[in-house]
Amino acid sequence: MRQQAAGQRSRRQTAPPRPPLDLQAKKIEKVDESPDGLDTISNICNELEFTQWFNEVEDSLLETSYDEYQSCLHELQMSKSHLDSLLSDTSSTLDLLSSLSKDFDAVDSQTSNFEKQCEGLLSAQRRDLELAINIEDNLQYYDFLDPASRRLNAPGAGNSVRGRDFSEMLKRLDECLDYMETHPEQKEASVYRSRYRLLMTRALTLIRGHFVAALRDIYLNVSKKIADKQLNDTTMSALLYAKFRVGAPELKQIGLEIQKRAVPPLDPDQGTEAEYQSLLNELQDNYAATRSKLIVPLVRKQLHEISQAPSTSTDLVSFARGSISYIRGVCLDEYDLWGEWFHGQGGLYYFLESICEPLYDHLRPRIIHEDKIIRLCQLCTLLQTRYIFDPEEETETTDANQLDFPALIQPALEDVQTRLVFRAQAFLYDEIERYKPGPDDLDYPARNKQVATAVTEGETQISGRKIAPVDVLVNLSKPSKQAEENSESPQEQDPKWDFESQTALSGWYPTLRKAIWLLSRIYRLVNSTVFDDLAHQIVHQTTDSLHYASTLISAKSPINGQLFLMSHLLILKQQIVAFDIEYVAPEVSFDFSGVTSTFWELRERGGLFNPRNLMRLVGHGLLPRVIENMLDAKVELDGRLRTVINDFINGFATTMTASLPAKFVDTRNLQRGELMYPTCRNIEKEVPSLRKTLDDYLDDARMKETLVGAVQDRVIQIYEEFFDKYTSSEKKRGHFVSKKGKGREDAVWDVDTFAEWCESVFLVGVSGHGQGHDDDDDDDAVTNRSGTPVSRRR
């Protein structure tokens, strides 16, 4: 700045001096005021004169304004001096400000350094404070060891377990243990952990000791009062239950301290959870043993009295009903009392099983010595319906806070089921597999006629048709409550089997009756897998028995033997199909609509005697749904049914067409009509015999008409084979035989003509020959047969 000011001053000094503007103006004014000057100017004629004039005027002006110029110069010099002084002051001020700025920068740097040092000190202070707090927090888990040890090892420490501060001490021990487990890196954590665990074990052992002592005191008090005098039921109940309820809440609370710590550890290698669990087990075992010493003798005494009562001494079901009801009441009371002593149900059912042991001791020998299947079935039904619930039929979830009595009674049910299966197998072997029929058992169809006579006119109607002797209702329903409670009920009058007195079943072969009765009794009373296996054996042995009886009957009359086997196999088949539905209901009846519909379908297709078609329809339409493992027995039954149906149809059809010649002799000079007339007369004769034979065994109109139609189809098929041979023989002789058209009456008929004639003779489905219960379906079937004649022409 100083250099700039000096430069400016030097430039001003070197510039040529010029008069100020105001002085020049004054000069001009003076010139103008001088008249001589004007006159002189007007006299100037050339430049020289002007120059002279101008110089004179200039000199005159300089002289005139010198004083004023000097004055102005003086003022300028004074201004310059003042400005120089200002410049000097400004420079000194700038120097001072520069010094101050340097000083400020130094102060700022020092302040920043000081601030950083303060922040470092504050951070160190905070770190030290946190460290002190952490040390104090961590140290408290170590410091608690000594006071806890002194308290738990002091004399009379067990008397303080009921105090609230004892529970707080246990919580504090839990916290210390958790700390030591979560900080294994600390130097003495493992040592303190083991010491705290010993203290915890010591504290819980004190609780165990106090609990057991209190329980023993209650027991001694109650047992002493019971032994002193005879007590009535009210007083006994007060002693057995009210006394145990008085101190239960407090003891339950201190016992909960052990239960809360008897949990599986996160670390399987800890190895201490078993110790705490063993302490809890000791509490529960001591309680169970104490209660058992009081309750079990009373239970045994009561069960003995029930077993000696007149109504239950010889009746297994009555004894089971009374004894199980009593035991259930005791178990409910003990269940409620347990809930007042312990949280949860751990160990409860082991205790209740010991209460039920006297029941098993009384019930098991009676079950083993019971030979009557009906009694065993009644006992199974009683246990399953009254005490054991079917999980598939429960609509609501079982309350976890209620007594699970079915679990306690399950061993008794398993004993009954085991005995029932054994007796069922013995029954199968003795009464079905080894059954030897008598003359009356094989007297068919006379036996069916006797049954038909015994059936009353007011018998139940099903779907508009009267129930046939082999079609009757099977009264195999479960026994009523009155029958269960009364051993002298009509169902029990027979010393061995309750079905022998049922007249409606007397038309059945005995092994079939016994098989159906046995299946109906054990159905849903035993395990499904066991039932499937038994049912397989029963069906197999019954089928063998029926086949054996059919063989004996066929020795006298093959037709009767075939119809006997056919009707009984149909009954057996239908019973198996209906098992899942029918035997749940109070009454069970036969409905052969499914079987007869299958026959009608085969009849309309013209393939009843075709084994492949029959097997396919039977397999798809009539297989059972409930007995999974009976497939082999069902295949065997279906195969034998198919065989006997084919044998029956082929037998009648062969008899009707026996007069058709097998060979044609050229030398014979017979009327052509002689080939047809014997066969037609034979068919007309055998059709009424066929219907009469079917009437002796079957009363279902649709089934009979189906079989008649099947015989008709087979007759037409045999005739078709004969006609093909006949036409072939005539062609060899050079005779033309028309395969269409009726021709002369004395000539051999074509197949269509013969089929039409057969329909007019067999009259399948025509009114007056026993329509089925479904008239519309029968009419449709008749229309199909008449509208589409059965022809096998190739």
C-alpha positions in Angstrom: 0.0 0.0 0.0 2.8 2.3 0.8 4.5 1.7 -2.5 1.2 2.4 -4.4 0.9 5.8 -2.5 4.5 6.7 -3.3 4.1 6.0 -7.0 1.0 8.1 -7.2 2.9 11.0 -5.5 5.8 10.7 -7.9 3.5 10.8 -10.9 1.8 13.9 -9.6 5.2 15.7 -9.1 6.5 14.9 -12.6 3.4 16.1 -14.4 3.7 19.6 -16.0 2.1 22.3 -13.8 -1.2 23.5 -15.1 -3.2 26.3 -13.7 -6.3 25.3 -12.0 -9.5 25.5 -13.9 -11.0 28.3 -11.9 -7.9 30.5 -12.5 -8.1 30.0 -16.2 -11.7 31.0 -16.1 -10.9 34.1 -14.2 -8.2 35.0 -16.8 -10.6 34.7 -19.6 -13.1 36.9 -17.7 -10.4 39.5 -17.2 -9.5 39.4 -20.8 -13.1 39.8 -21.8 -13.4 42.8 -19.4 -10.5 44.6 -21.0 -11.7 46.8 -23.8 -8.2 47.2 -25.0 -7.9 43.5 -25.4 -11.0 43.5 -27.6 -9.8 46.3 -29.6 -6.5 44.6 -30.0 -8.0 41.3 -31.1 -10.0 43.1 -33.7 -6.8 44.7 -35.0 -5.0 41.4 -35.4 -4.4 40.7 -38.9 -2.1 37.7 -39.1 -0.7 34.9 -37.1 2.3 36.7 -35.8 0.2 39.4 -34.4 -2.1 36.8 -32.8 0.9 35.0 -31.3 2.2 38.2 -29.9 -1.2 39.0 -28.6 -1.6 35.7 -27.0 1.7 35.7 -25.3 1.0 39.2 -23.9 -2.3 38.0 -22.7 -0.8 34.9 -21.2 1.8 36.7 -19.3 -0.7 39.1 -18.1 -2.9 36.3 -16.9 -0.1 34.6 -15.1 0.8 37.7 -13.2 -2.8 38.4 -12.4 -3.5 34.8 -10.9 -0.2 34.0 -9.2 -1.5 34.7 -5.7 -4.5 32.5 -6.1 -2.4 29.8 -7.6 0.0 29.9 -4.7 -2.9 29.7 -2.3 -4.3 26.6 -4.1 -0.9 25.0 -4.2 -0.5 25.5 -0.5 -3.9 23.9 0.1 -2.8 21.0 -2.1 0.4 20.5 -0.2 -1.5 20.5 3.1 -3.9 17.9 1.6 -1.0 15.8 0.5 0.6 16.0 3.9 -2.6 14.9 5.5 -3.1 12.1 3.1 0.5 10.9 3.7 -0.3 10.9 7.4 -3.4 8.8 6.8 -1.4 6.4 4.7 1.2 6.1 7.4 -1.5 5.4 10.0 -3.2 2.9 7.8 0.1 1.1 7.2 0.7 0.9 11.0 -2.8 -0.3 11.5 -2.4 -3.0 8.9 0.8 -4.1 10.6 -1.0 -4.2 13.9 -3.9 -6.2 12.5 -1.5 -8.7 10.9 0.2 -9.2 14.2 -3.2 -9.7 15.9 -4.2 -12.2 13.2 -1.0 -14.2 13.9 -1.7 -14.1 17.6 -5.3 -15.3 17.0 -4.1 -18.2 15.0 -1.8 -19.2 17.7 -4.6 -19.0 20.3 -6.9 -21.0 18.1 -4.3 -23.8 17.7 -3.7 -23.9 21.4 -7.5 -24.0 22.1 -8.0 -26.9 19.7 -5.2 -28.8 21.3 -6.6 -28.2 24.7 -10.1 -29.3 23.5 -8.7 -32.5 22.2 -6.9 -33.2 25.5 -10.1 -32.5 27.4 -12.1 -34.9 25.2 -9.5 -37.6 25.7 -9.7 -37.2 29.4 -13.5 -37.3 29.3 -13.4 -40.5 27.2 -11.0 -42.0 29.7 -13.2 -41.0 32.5 -16.3 -42.6 30.9 -14.3 -45.8 30.1 -13.1 -46.0 33.6 -16.6 -45.4 34.9 -18.1 -48.1 32.7 -15.4 -50.5 33.8 -16.1 -49.7 37.4 -19.8 -50.4 36.8 -19.2 -53.6 34.9 -16.8 -54.8 37.6 -19.5 -54.0 40.2 -22.2 -55.8 38.2 -20.0 -58.8 37.6 -18.7 -58.9 41.1 -22.2 -59.1 42.6 -22.6 -62.6 41.1 -19.4 -63.6 42.8 -20.2 -61.8 46.1 -23.5 -63.7 46.5 -21.7 -67.0 47.1 -20.8 -66.3 50.7 -24.1 -65.1 52.1 -26.0 -67.9 50.3 -23.6 -70.5 51.7 -24.0 -69.2 55.2 -27.8 -69.2 55.0 -28.2 -72.7 53.4 -25.7 -74.3 55.8 -26.9 -72.7 58.9 -28.7 -74.9 61.5 -32.4 -75.0 61.0 -32.1 -73.9 57.4 -35.0 -76.2 56.4 -37.5 -74.2 58.5 -37.1 -71.2 56.2 -38.1 -72.8 53.0 -41.7 -71.5 53.3 -40.6 -67.9 53.5 -40.8 -65.5 50.5 -37.2 -64.6 50.9 -36.2 -68.2 50.3 -37.9 -68.1 46.9 -36.0 -64.9 46.1 -32.8 -66.5 47.1 -33.5 -69.4 44.6 -34.1 -66.8 41.9 -30.8 -65.1 42.8 -29.0 -68.5 42.6 -30.6 -69.1 39.1 -29.3 -65.7 38.0 -25.8 -66.5 39.3 -25.8 -69.8 37.5 -27.0 -68.3 34.3 -24.2 -65.7 34.5 -21.5 -68.3 35.1 -22.8 -70.4 32.2 -22.9 -67.4 29.8 -19.5 -66.1 30.8 -17.2 -69.1 30.7 -14.2 -66.9 29.6 -14.0 -65.4 33.1 -11.2 -66.9 35.2 -13.1 -68.4 38.1 -16.5 -68.9 36.3 -16.3 -72.7 36.3 -15.4 -72.8 40.0 -18.2 -70.6 41.1 -20.6 -72.4 38.7 -20.0 -75.7 40.5 -20.3 -74.0 43.9 -23.6 -72.3 43.0 -24.9 -75.6 41.6 -24.1 -77.3 44.9 -26.0 -74.5 46.7 -29.0 -75.0 44.4 -29.0 -78.7 45.1 -28.7 -78.0 48.8 -31.7 -75.5 48.6 -33.9 -77.9 46.6 -33.0 -80.8 48.9 -34.2 -78.7 51.9 -37.5 -78.2 50.0 -37.7 -81.9 49.4 -37.1 -82.7 53.1 -39.7 -80.2 54.3 -42.2 -81.5 51.7 -41.7 -85.1 52.7 -41.9 -84.3 56.4 -45.1 -82.3 56.0 -46.6 -85.2 54.0 -45.6 -87.7 56.6 -47.1 -85.7 59.4 -50.4 -85.5 57.5 -50.4 -89.2 56.8 -49.6 -90.1 60.5 -52.5 -87.9 61.6 -55.0 -89.4 59.2 -54.0 -93.0 59.6 -54.1 -92.7 63.4 -57.7 -91.4 63.3 -58.7 -94.1 60.8 -57.2 -96.8 63.0 -58.8 -95.5 66.2 -62.4 -96.0 65.3 -64.9 -97.0 62.7 -65.8 -94.0 60.5 -68.7 -93.3 58.2 -68.3 -92.3 54.5 -68.5 -88.6 55.3 -65.9 -88.7 58.0 -63.7 -90.9 55.9 -63.8 -88.5 53.0 -63.0 -85.6 55.2 -60.0 -87.4 56.6 -58.8 -88.7 53.2 -59.3 -85.5 51.2 -60.0 -82.5 53.4 -57.0 -83.0 55.6 -54.8 -83.3 52.5 -56.2 -80.1 51.1 -55.4 -77.9 54.1 -51.7 -77.5 53.6 -51.6 -78.3 49.9 -51.4 -74.8 48.4 -48.3 -73.9 50.4 -46.6 -77.2 49.7 -47.5 -77.0 46.1 -45.9 -73.6 45.8 -42.6 -74.7 47.3 -42.7 -77.9 45.3 -43.0 -75.8 42.2 -39.5 -74.4 42.9 -38.2 -77.9 42.2 -40.5 -78.5 39.3 -39.4 -75.3 37.6 -35.8 -76.4 37.7 -36.4 -80.0 36.6 -36.4 -79.2 32.9 -34.2 -80.6 30.1 -31.0 -78.5 29.8 -29.9 -76.7 26.7 -26.5 -78.4 27.1 -26.8 -82.2 27.3 -23.4 -82.4 28.9 -24.4 -80.6 32.0 -25.4 -83.8 33.7 -27.4 -82.1 36.5 -30.9 -82.1 35.2 -31.3 -85.7 36.3 -30.6 -84.6 39.9 -33.3 -82.0 39.9 -35.7 -84.4 38.1 -34.9 -87.0 40.7 -35.9 -84.6 43.5 -39.2 -83.9 41.8 -39.7 -87.7 41.3 -39.1 -88.2 45.0 -41.8 -85.6 45.8 -44.3 -87.4 43.6 -43.3 -90.8 44.6 -43.6 -90.0 48.3 -47.0 -88.5 47.7 -48.1 -91.5 45.6 -46.8 -93.9 48.2 -48.5 -92.0 51.0 -51.9 -91.9 49.2 -51.6 -95.5 48.1 -51.1 -96.7 51.7 -54.4 -95.0 52.5 -56.5 -95.6 49.4 -55.4 -99.0 48.0 -56.6 -101.0 51.1 -60.0 -99.3 50.9 -60.2 -100.0 47.2 -59.4 -103.7 47.7 -62.0 -104.0 50.4 -64.6 -102.3 48.2 -63.8 -104.4 45.2 -64.0 -107.6 47.3 -67.5 -106.5 48.5 -68.6 -105.9 44.9 -67.3 -109.3 43.8 -69.2 -111.0 46.5 -72.5 -109.3 45.8 -75.2 -111.6 44.4 -75.7 -109.6 41.3 -72.0 -109.4 40.4 -70.4 -112.6 41.8 -71.2 -114.6 38.7 -71.8 -112.0 36.1 -68.6 -110.6 34.5 -70.3 -107.6 32.9 -72.1 -106.6 36.0 -69.0 -106.9 38.1 -67.0 -104.9 35.5 -69.6 -102.2 35.4 -69.8 -101.8 39.2 -66.1 -102.0 39.9 -65.0 -99.8 37.0 -67.5 -97.1 38.0 -66.2 -97.2 41.6 -62.6 -97.1 40.4 -63.4 -94.2 38.1 -64.8 -92.2 41.0 -61.7 -92.8 43.1 -59.5 -91.8 40.2 -61.4 -88.6 39.6 -61.0 -87.7 43.3 -57.3 -88.5 43.3 -56.9 -86.5 40.0 -58.5 -83.4 41.6 -56.3 -83.8 44.8 -53.2 -84.3 42.7 -53.9 -80.9 41.0 -53.9 -79.3 44.4 -50.4 -80.6 45.2 -48.6 -80.5 41.9 -48.6 -78.5 38.7 -49.0 -80.7 35.6 -49.7 -84.4 35.3 -46.1 -85.8 35.4 -46.2 -89.0 37.4 -50.0 -88.8 38.0 -50.9 -91.7 35.8 -48.3 -94.0 37.3 -49.9 -93.3 40.6 -53.4 -93.9 39.2 -52.3 -97.1 37.6 -51.3 -98.4 41.1 -54.8 -97.4 42.3 -56.3 -99.5 39.4 -54.1 -102.6 40.1 -56.7 -104.1 42.5 -59.3 -103.8 39.7 -57.0 -105.7 37.3 -56.3 -108.3 39.9 -60.1 -109.0 40.2 -61.0 -108.5 36.6 -58.2 -110.3 34.7 -58.9 -113.9 36.2 -62.6 -113.5 35.4 -61.8 -112.5 31.8 -59.5 -115.5 31.4 -62.1 -117.9 32.7 -64.9 -116.4 30.7 -65.9 -118.8 27.8 -69.0 -117.0 26.5 -68.3 -114.9 23.5 -71.4 -112.9 24.1 -70.2 -111.9 27.6 -66.8 -110.9 26.3 -68.5 -108.8 23.5 -70.8 -107.1 26.0 -67.8 -106.3 28.2 -65.9 -104.9 25.2 -68.9 -102.8 24.2 -69.3 -101.6 27.8 -65.7 -100.4 28.0 -65.6 -98.9 24.5 -68.9 -97.0 24.7 -68.9 -95.9 28.3 -65.3 -95.3 29.1 -63.2 -95.3 25.9 -63.9 -92.7 23.2 -63.4 -93.3 19.5 -61.1 -90.5 18.3 -62.6 -90.6 14.8 -66.1 -89.9 16.3 -65.1 -87.1 18.6 -66.2 -83.7 17.3 -64.4 -81.7 20.0 -60.9 -81.9 21.2 -60.3 -83.6 24.5 -59.7 -81.2 27.4 -56.1 -81.7 28.6 -57.2 -80.7 32.1 -59.6 -83.6 32.4 -58.8 -87.1 33.6 -57.8 -89.4 30.7 -59.6 -92.4 32.2 -59.6 -94.4 28.9 -55.8 -94.6 29.2 -56.2 -96.2 32.6 -58.9 -98.7 31.5 -57.1 -99.6 28.2 -55.2 -102.6 29.8 -58.5 -104.1 30.8 -59.9 -103.6 27.3 -56.8 -105.2 25.8 -57.3 -108.2 28.1 -60.9 -108.6 27.0 -60.0 -108.2 23.3 -57.2 -110.8 23.6 -59.6 -113.3 25.2 -62.3 -112.5 22.7 -60.0 -113.1 19.8 -58.9 -116.4 21.4 -62.5 -117.5 21.9 -63.4 -116.4 18.3 -60.6 -118.5 16.9 -61.7 -121.5 19.0 -65.3 -120.9 17.9 -64.2 -120.8 14.3 -62.3 -124.1 14.6 -65.0 -126.0 16.6 -68.2 -124.6 15.1 -67.3 -123.9 11.5 -64.2 -125.6 10.4 -64.9 -128.9 12.2 -68.7 -128.8 11.8 -70.3 -132.1 10.8 -73.8 -131.5 9.2 -76.7 -133.8 10.2 -79.5 -135.0 8.0 -81.7 -132.1 8.9 -79.0 -129.6 8.0 -78.9 -131.0 4.4 -82.6 -131.4 3.9 -83.0 -128.8 1.1 -85.4 -127.5 -0.2 -87.7 -129.0 2.5 -85.9 -126.8 5.1 -86.7 -123.7 3.2 -90.3 -124.6 3.0 -90.4 -125.1 6.7 -89.0 -121.7 7.3 -91.4 -120.1 4.9 -94.3 -121.6 6.8 -92.9 -120.3 10.1 -92.6 -116.8 8.9 -95.7 -114.8 9.8 -97.7 -112.8 7.3 -96.9 -109.5 9.0 -93.2 -109.7 8.5 -91.3 -106.5 7.6 -91.5 -105.3 4.1 -88.4 -103.8 2.3 -88.8 -101.8 -0.8 -92.2 -103.3 -1.6 -91.2 -107.0 -1.5 -91.6 -109.7 1.1 -88.4 -110.9 2.7 -87.5 -114.4 1.7 -86.3 -117.2 3.9 -82.8 -116.5 2.8 -83.5 -112.8 2.6 -84.8 -112.3 6.1 -83.7 -109.7 8.6 -80.8 -110.8 10.7 -81.4 -109.7 14.2 -77.8 -109.4 15.1 -77.9 -106.0 16.7 -75.9 -105.2 19.8 -77.6 -106.1 23.0 -79.6 -103.4 24.7 -78.8 -101.9 28.0 -81.4 -104.0 29.7 -80.0 -107.1 28.0 -76.5 -106.2 29.2 -77.7 -105.6 32.8 -79.9 -108.7 32.9 -78.0 -111.9 32.4 -81.3 -113.8 32.1 -82.4 -111.8 29.1 -83.9 -113.8 26.1 -80.6 -113.5 24.3 -78.8 -115.2 27.1 -81.3 -118.1 27.8 -79.4 -120.4 25.5 -76.3 -121.7 27.4 -74.1 -121.4 24.4 -75.2 -119.2 21.5 -77.9 -116.5 21.4 -78.8 -116.9 17.8 -80.1 -120.5 17.9 -83.5 -119.4 19.0 -84.0 -117.1 16.0 -86.5 -118.8 13.7 -85.8 -116.4 10.9 -82.3 -117.7 10.5 -83.2 -121.4 10.6 -83.2 -121.5 6.8 -79.5 -120.8 6.7 -76.9 -123.5 6.9 -75.6 -123.5 10.5 -72.0 -122.6 9.7 -73.2 -119.5 7.7 -75.4 -118.5 10.7 -72.5 -118.9 13.1 -70.1 -117.1 10.8 -72.4 -114.1 10.4 -73.1 -114.0 14.1 -69.4 -114.2 15.0 -68.5 -111.4 12.6 -71.3 -109.2 13.8 -70.2 -109.7 17.4 -66.5 -109.0 17.1 -67.0 -106.2 14.5 -65.5 -103.0 15.9 -64.8 -104.6 19.2 -61.2 -105.6 18.3 -58.4 -103.9 16.4 -59.2 -103.4 12.8 -56.1 -105.4 11.6 -57.0 -108.3 13.9 -60.6 -108.2 12.7 -59.5 -108.2 9.1 -57.4 -111.3 9.7 -60.2 -113.1 11.6 -62.8 -112.1 9.0 -60.5 -113.5 6.2 -60.3 -116.9 8.1 -64.1 -116.9 8.8 -65.1 -116.3 5.2 -62.6 -118.8 4.0 -63.7 -121.6 6.4 -67.4 -120.7 5.9 -67.0 -120.9 2.1 -65.3 -124.3 2.5 -68.1 -125.5 4.8 -70.8 -124.4 2.4 -69.0 -126.1 -0.5 -68.7 -129.3 1.5 -72.4 -129.2 2.3 -73.3 -128.5 -1.3 -71.3 -131.6 -2.3 -73.3 -133.7 0.1 -76.6 -132.3 -1.2 -75.5 -132.6 -4.8 -75.1 -136.4 -4.3 -78.9 -136.6 -4.2 -79.8 -133.7 -6.4 -77.2 -131.6 -8.2 -79.6 -128.8 -8.9 -80.5 -128.5 -5.2 -76.8 -128.6 -4.3 -76.1 -125.8 -6.8 -79.0 -123.6 -5.6 -78.0 -124.2 -2.0 -74.5 -123.1 -2.5 -75.5 -120.2 -4.7 -78.1 -118.8 -2.3 -75.8 -119.1 0.7 -72.8 -117.6 -1.0 -74.9 -114.7 -2.1 -76.0 -114.2 1.5 -72.4 -114.4 2.8 -71.2 -112.0 0.1 -73.9 -109.5 0.8 -73.2 -109.6 4.6 -69.6 -108.8 4.0 -70.5 -105.9 1.7 -72.9 -104.5 4.2 -70.7 -104.8 7.3 -69.5 -101.3 7.5 -73.0 -99.8 7.4 -75.5 -102.4 8.6 -74.0 -103.7 11.8 -73.7 -100.3 13.3 -77.4 -99.9 13.2 -79.7 -101.5 15.8 -81.1 -103.9 13.2 -79.5 -105.4 10.2 -81.2 -106.5 7.0 -80.2 -107.9 3.7 -80.6 -105.9 0.5 -79.8 -107.9 -2.6 -80.5 -105.0 -5.0 -76.7 -104.7 -5.7 -76.3 -108.4 -6.5 -79.5 -108.6 -8.6 -78.6 -105.4 -10.5 -75.3 -107.1 -11.4 -77.2 -110.1 -12.7 -79.5 -107.9 -14.8 -76.6 -106.1 -16.2 -74.9 -109.4 -17.2 -78.2 -110.7 -18.5 -78.7 -107.7 -20.8 -75.1 -108.0 -22.1 -75.6 -111.6 -22.8 -72.5 -112.6 -20.9 -73.6 -114.1 -17.6 -71.9 -117.4 -18.3 -68.8 -115.7 -19.5 -66.3 -116.0 -16.7 -64.3 -112.9 -17.7 -67.4 -110.6 -17.7 -68.8 -112.0 -14.5 -65.5 -111.7 -12.7 -65.1 -108.1 -13.9 -68.5 -107.0 -12.8 -68.3 -108.8 -9.5 -64.9 -107.3 -8.8 -65.9 -103.8 -9.6 -69.4 -103.7 -8.1 -69.5 -105.9 -5.0 -66.1 -105.7 -3.3 -66.3 -104.9 0.4 -65.1 -101.5 1.7 -64.4 -102.3 5.3 -62.4 -105.5 5.3 -59.2 -104.5 3.7 -57.3 -107.8 4.0 -60.2 -110.0 2.9 -59.3 -109.7 -0.8 -58.1 -113.3 -1.0 -61.2 -114.6 0.7 -63.4 -112.4 -1.5 -61.7 -113.7 -4.6 -62.3 -117.2 -3.5 -65.9 -116.5 -2.7 -66.5 -114.8 -6.0 -64.9 -117.5 -7.9 -67.0 -120.2 -6.3 -70.1 -118.1 -6.8 -69.3 -117.6 -10.4 -68.7 -121.4 -10.8 -71.9 -122.5 -9.2 -73.9 -120.0 -11.2 -72.4 -121.2 -14.5 -72.9 -124.8 -13.4 -76.5 -124.2 -12.6 -77.2 -122.3 -15.9 -75.3 -124.8 -18.0 -77.0 -127.8 -16.3 -80.5 -126.6 -17.0 -79.7 -125.4 -20.5 -78.0 -128.7 -21.4 -81.0 -130.6 -20.1 -83.4 -128.5 -22.2 -81.3 -129.0 -25.4 -80.3 -132.6 -24.9 -82.5 -133.8 -27.8 -80.7 -131.7 -30.3 -78.6 -134.1 -32.5 -74.8 -133.8 -32.3 -74.3 -135.4 -35.8 -76.4 -135.4 -39.0 -76.7 -138.7 -40.9 -77.3 -138.5 -44.7 -79.1 -141.8 -44.9 -81.8 -140.8 -42.5 -85.0 -139.9 -44.2 -86.7 -138.0 -41.4 -89.0 -135.1 -41.4 -87.1 -131.9 -40.7 -89.5 -131.0 -37.9 -88.5 -134.1 -36.0 -85.2 -132.2 -35.2 -87.1 -129.4 -33.4 -90.2 -130.8 -31.8 -88.5 -132.9 -29.1 -86.3 -129.9 -28.1 -89.3 -127.5 -28.0 -91.4 -130.0 -26.0 -88.4 -130.5 -23.6 -88.0 -126.7 -23.1 -91.7 -126.2 -22.5 -91.5 -129.0 -19.9 -88.4 -127.8 -18.1 -89.2 -124.1 -17.8 -91.9 -124.6 -15.2 -89.6 -127.0 -13.4 -86.8 -124.3 -13.5 -89.2 -121.7 -12.0 -90.5 -124.1 -9.3 -86.9 -125.0 -8.3 -86.0 -121.3 -8.0 -89.1 -120.6 -6.0 -88.0 -123.2 -3.5 -84.8 -121.3 -2.8 -85.3 -117.7 -3.8 -88.1 -115.3 -3.1 -86.5 -112.2 -4.8 -88.3 -111.8 -8.1 -85.5 -110.0 -9.9 -83.0 -112.6 -8.9 -85.2 -115.4 -10.2 -86.0 -113.7 -13.4 -82.3 -113.0 -13.9 -81.4 -116.6 -13.6 -84.3 -117.7 -15.9 -83.1 -115.2 -18.4 -79.5 -116.5 -18.1 -80.8 -120.0 -18.8 -82.7 -118.7 -21.8 -79.5 -117.0 -23.2 -77.6 -120.2 -22.7 -80.2 -122.3 -24.5 -80.2 -119.8 -27.4 -76.4 -120.0 -27.6 -76.5 -123.8 -27.6 -79.1 -123.7 -30.4 -77.0 -121.2 -32.3 -74.1 -123.7 -32.2 -76.4 -126.5 -33.4 -77.8 -124.3 -36.2 -74.3 -123.5 -37.4 -73.4 -127.2 -37.6 -76.7 -127.9 -39.3 -76.3 -125.3 -42.0 -72.7 -126.5 -42.6 -73.9 -130.1 -43.0 -76.7 -129.1 -45.4 -74.2 -127.1 -47.5 -72.1 -130.2 -47.8 -75.1 -132.1 -49.2 -75.9 -129.3 -51.6 -78.9 -128.0 -49.8 -79.4 -124.3 -49.3 -80.6 -123.2 -45.8 -81.8 -119.7 -45.3 -80.4 -118.0 -42.1 -83.1 -115.4 -42.1 -86.8 -115.7 -42.2 -89.1 -118.1 -40.3 -89.5 -120.8 -43.1 -91.9 -123.7 -42.7 -93.0 -124.7 -39.3 -91.7 -128.3 -39.7 -88.3 -127.0 -40.8 -85.3 -126.2 -38.6 -85.7 -122.7 -37.3 -83.2 -120.0 -37.7 -81.6 -118.5 -34.6 -83.8 -115.4 -34.5 -87.0 -117.4 -34.8 -85.9 -119.8 -32.1 -84.9 -116.8 -29.8 -88.4 -115.3 -30.3 -90.0 -118.6 -29.5 -87.9 -119.0 -26.4 -88.9 -115.5 -25.2 -92.6 -116.6 -25.5 -91.9 -119.7 -23.5 -89.5 -118.4 -20.8 -91.5 -115.2 -20.3 -88.6 -113.5 -18.6 -89.9 -110.4 -16.7 -93.4 -110.8 -17.9 -96.2 -109.9 -15.4 -97.4 -113.0 -13.5 -93.9 -114.5 -13.0 -92.8 -112.4 -10.1 -91.7 -108.9 -10.9 -88.9 -107.4 -8.9 -89.3 -104.6 -6.4 -88.2 -102.1 -9.0 -90.9 -102.3 -11.6 -89.5 -99.6 -13.8 -86.1 -101.3 -14.1 -87.8 -104.6 -14.8 -89.9 -103.1 -17.6 -86.8 -101.6 -19.2 -85.0 -104.9 -19.0 -87.9 -106.7 -20.6 -88.0 -104.1 -23.4 -84.3 -104.5 -24.1 -84.6 -108.2 -24.4 -87.7 -108.3 -26.6 -86.6 -105.3 -28.7 -83.1 -106.7 -29.3 -83.3 -110.5 -29.7 -80.2 -112.2 -28.4 -78.4 -113.6 -31.4 -74.9 -115.1 -31.6 -74.7 -115.3 -35.4 -71.2 -114.9 -36.7 
